[in-house]
């Protein structure tokens, strides 16, 4: 094992994803992940708190992107249109990452603990969006409804995206899902 090679975090992520896919999340240890990446356990724990964090490390970055984008939308925008702008910004993050996202989702779906963690992530994201809308002057229940609707649109678009070939792309699927939501709420 060499003392230093570049991209330790990326190597750990790739090794973990491969092992989770081959053996399952439950049967994969941190020791095996580190060994597969050519690193030590100590290095693993410098980058991740535990083996779940390999799958959820980007959650705070995604939340920050949603909140920052939402905060920058003109005040005149309707709450759902402001959320749509945040959804578009988030969708751009997924460009070129279809296979990784699909693999990650398959790992999560195969484990109840990880499914619960994913739901908690989405609930926190909804709470952050609603709070940002409230700071923009959107009263409740409109802020909470727009946030939850945004998360629903995101989930539906994401599931369609990973279930397919990556085409159409995530931004297009988000726009289509948002249009569907608007059609449903308009009674069409």
N, C-alpha and C positions, 0 to 999 in steps of 0.2 A: 504494500500500500504506500503510495507516494505521500509526501508530506503536504503538498499543495498542488491542486489542479484547479483551473478556473471553473466557474459555474457550479459550485457545490450545491447550492439550493436547487437549481434546475436538474442536476443529476439525481438528487434525492427525490424530487417530485416524479421524474420519469421512472426511477426504480420502484417507487411506491406504487405508482399507477400500474405498472406492469405486474408487480407481485399481487396487488389487490385483484387485478383481472384474472390472473392465473390461479391463485390459491384462495381468494376471498379475503375480505378485510379482516375477519376474525382470526384467520389462521396465519396472518402475516405479522411478524414482529419488527420492532424498530431495529433490532440487531440485523435481521435479514435485509431490511431496506438499506441500512448503512453499508453492509457488506456488498450488496449488489451494486451500489453506487461507487464502491471503492473508497469509502469513507468510514469514519468511526461513529459510534453512537453519540459521543460527545459533540461531534460536528452536527449530527442530526438535531440534537437538542439546542444547538445555537440558532438553528433556523426554524424549528417547530416545537411547540409545547408538548405535543403528543402526535400519534399517528393520524388522528382525525384532522388535525390542522393542515395536513397536506392537501386535503380536499376542500377546506374552508378558509384557507389563509387569505383569499382575495375578497372575502365578504366585506370587510371594512372599507376596502378600496372602492368596491362597487357602491356601497352606501354613500361614501363621500362623493362619488361621481353623481349619483342621483341628487343628493342634497345640494351640491354646488351648482349643478345645472339648473335645478328647480329655482334656486335662489336668484339666478341670473336671468330668468325669463321675465319679460316686461310685465309690470304689475297689471296691465290691462288684460292680460290673457286669462281666459276662463280656467278654473282649477283643473279640469280634465285636459285642457290643451297644454297647460304648464306641465302636468304629469307626462303628457305625450312627448314633450321636448326632452324630459329626463329619460324616458324610455328609449328614445332615438339615440341619445348619447350612450346609454348603457349597451344598446344593441351593437354599436360600433366596436365595443370592446371584444365582442365575440367573433368578429370577422377573422377568418383564417384559422379559427380554433374549433371547427366543427367536430373533428375526430376526438380531440381532447375532451370537449364538452360531452359528447356522446359516451365516451368511456367513463368519465366521472359519474354521469347520471346512472349508468348501468351498475356501477359499484354502489352508489347510494341506494338505488331501488332494491338491491339484494340484501340490505341490512336495515333492520327496524331502527336501531340506534341512530344510524346516519340519516334515515328518513326524518326522524324526529328533529335532528340537528338542522336539516335543511328547512323544515317548517319554522323552526325558531329563527333562522336567518331571515326568511321571508317576512315573518311577523315583525322582526326588528326593523327591517327595511320599510315596511308599511308604516310603522310608528314614526320613523324618521321623516318619511315623506309627509305624513299628516302634520307633524310638528312644524316642518318647514312651511307648509301651506298656512298653518295658523299664524306663523310669524309674518307671512305675507298678507294677513288680514282676512283669510278665509275662515268663516266661523264653522263650528261643528253643528250638525253632523256632516256638512259638505266636505270639510277637510278629510275626515275619516273615510267617507264614502269614495272620494276621488282617489285617496291613497290605496284603499282596498281594491278598487276597480283597476287601478294601474298595475297592482301586483297580479291580479287575475289575468289581465291582458298579457303581462310579461310571461306568466306561467304557461298560458295557452300557446303563445307564439314560440316559446322555448321548446315545449313538448313537440310541437309540429316540426320545428327546425331539426331537433336531434333525431326525431323519428324518420326523417327523410334523408336526402343526400346533402343537405346544406343549401340546396336551391329550392325555392327562392331563399334569398339571404334573410338573416334575422331582422334587419330593419324593415324589410318589406312585409314580413310576417307580423311584425308588431303593428304596422300601419293597417294591415288587413284585419287583424284581431280587434284593434281599436275601432275600426269602421263597423265591424260586426257588433261590438258592444253598443255603439251609438245607434245602430239600426234596431237592436233589441230594445233599447230603452226608449226609442222613438215610437215603438209599437208597429214597426214595418214587418 
